[in-house]
Amino acid sequence: MNTDELKIMIDDAYRLLNSGDLDSAFTLYNKIIAVDAGNLAALNSIGFILYFRNEFAQGIEICRKTVELYPDNAYARKGLAMHLAKAGFFDEAVMSMKKAIEIRDDFVDAYHDLAYIYYEASCFEDAKKYLLEGLAKVKDQRYKALFEKFLNKLNQISGE
């Protein structure tokens, strides 16, 4: 398979993923991995799909592989953190998400998701801390509304 054919496959898989056809996207991303085992877009996307399929053990495996290949990729670290959190590995999940933020301090998704990990563990003050840090970095109004909604929920819990 040549580079152009691989690029077409990656573009097709991305379109499928964005259209919500996770099964077809998953199949195509696995074909990409068969040809290019270290394809970052495919690895990250497979991790994303596995998360939404609630296949956390397999997700941890693929995300660990991605982090090994790309230790400075914030998205790979975030994906690993989310799988770890859902599988009950709280401390390791927090560490991985903090590393994603360290790598890219403008990665607002990581702040939101770290707040969510803390929220799920009933660590509401820590959740609020990271949510406020992320909110300070948000530029997109859609994200701002999402952060503010989450912050309101945390304020209700703490009686503020």
Summary of the structure (lengths in Angstrom):
residues: 160
radius of gyration: 16.8
end to end distance: 58.7
largest distance: 59.2
contacts: 502
relative contact order: 0.08
helix: 81%
strand: 0%
